[in-house]
């Protein structure tokens, strides 16, 4: 999570810059081609990179949580302090419902990170396209690459450890005879 916190600060900064630049940009552009805000909104909403990191991280964390349940029913403790009653690692786990709510809350926070990145990227794209209108396709392609790279990186950082833990949980539960 430490790496993600750095991303959060950068995304918030990028979104703040985008919000500051938006009124200046939209007033000049609205006369030419309609609502810039509407276009940016549409591009962000229909871009799968806005949602992919949150969905993948949610799936990974839920798999980890679900495969941990047989251990909890058999007296094992939770290693992740976010999912313990005391907030200390290797303690009694929170209930399944509380854990699921925390995972869903994390998914919304993850979506905010990619949403901030995508809004900032779309604003930047529009500014660059206005400056270099003959290179629209290049700018859009580079924007798509940037959003895909960020979404891939976030997805990996947020989910890889959970997928590994879920696989380990399944193997160990089967070895122990848990169901």
N, C-alpha and C positions, 0 to 999 in steps of 0.2 A: 504494500500500500504506500510505501514511502515515495516510490517513483510516481505513482498516480497523483499524489498531493502536489508535486511539482507541475504536473500537467494541468491540474486544476487551476493553479495560479496563472499559468501561461494562457489557458483558455479564457479565464475571466478577464485577463488583461487584453487579449485579442478581441473579445466581445465588447469590452468597454471602448476600445478604439473604434470598433465598427459602429457602435451606437453614437459615438461622438461625430464620426465622419458622415453618418447617414443623412442628417438633415441638410448638410451642405451639398452632398451629392444628389439627394433626391430633388431638391428645389431646382437645380440646374437640369436634371434629366427628365422630370415629369412632363415638361412641355414637349420634349422630343419623342419619347417612346412610352408613355404611360407610367404606371407606378413602379418605381424601382423596388420599393418595399414589397409589393405584391409579387414581383418576379423573383426576388430573393427568397421570400417566404415559400413560394411554390417549389423552387429548386431545392431548398433545404428539406421540405416535407417529403418530396418524392425521391430523395436521394437515399438509397439503402445504407450508405455509410453513416448516416445519422443514427440509425437504429442497431446496426450489426454488433458493435462492441457491447452494448447493453444486453442484447438478446443472447449473445454467445456467453457472456459472463454470467448471466442469470442461469442459463442452462448448466454451465459447468458447476456453479456453486450449489444449485439444487441437486445435481447428481451427487456431489460430495456430501451434502446434507442428508439426502435420502439413503445413501449407502452407509452412513454413520449410524443411522437409527438402530440397526440390530445390535450394535455394540453398546449403545446407551441402554437398551432394554436389558442387557446382560451385565450392567454395572460398570461399564467403562466410562472414563472421563473424556471431556472434549479438550482438544489441544489448542483450539483457536479461542483466544480470550474474548472475542466479540460474541461468542456463542455460549459463554458460561454464565452462570448465575452471579458469580462474584466479580467477573471481569478479569479474572486471573487465569492464565493457562492451566490446563490439566485439573479442571474442577468439574463440578456437576453441570451438565448442559442445560440450556434453556429449553422450554417446551418446543415441540415441532412447529406449532403455529407462530410462536415468537421468532423462531429462527427463520421461518419462511417470510415473515414480515420484514425482518432485517435484510434478507436477501433481495426482496422486492425494492426496498428502500435504496439499497446499493445500486440496483439496476437503474433506478431513476437518476441517481447521482452520476452514474456512468453515461447515461444518455445526455445529461446536461453538458458533460465534457465534449462529447462529439458534436452536440448541437452548437455549442459555442465555437468550436473549430470550424464547422461547416458554414455558419453565418459569417464569420470573419473571412473565410475563404471566398464565399460568394461576393461579399462586398469588395474584396480585393480584386477578384476577377473582373467585376464590372468597372472598377477604376482603371485597371490595366487595359481592358478592351476599349474604353473610351479614349485612352491615350494612344493605343495602337489598334485601330479598328480593322486594319487589313490582316491582323494576326489573331482573329477571334478563335479560330479552330485550335490553334496552338495553345492559346491561353486556357481555353476550356479543357483541352487534353491535359495540360500540366496541372490544372486545378483538380481534375478527376484523379490523376496520379497521386497528388498530395493527399487528398481526402482518403483514398484507398490505402495509402501507406500508413496514415495516422490511424485509420480504423483497424487495420491489420495489427499494428503495434499495440494499440490499446486492447484489442481482443486477446492477443497472446498474453500480454502482461496480466490481464484480469482473469484469465481462464486456465492457463496451462497448468498451474499448480493444483487447481481444483480437479481437473480431469485426471491428472496423475494420482491424486489422493483417492478419487472415486474408484479408479481401477485397482489401486492397492487395497482399498476397503473391500471391494468385491472379492478379490482373491483371498484375502485373509478371512473374511466372513465364511467363504466356502470351505476353507481349510479348517476353521473352527467349528463348522457345522451349524452356523447361525442361519436363520431364515428371515 
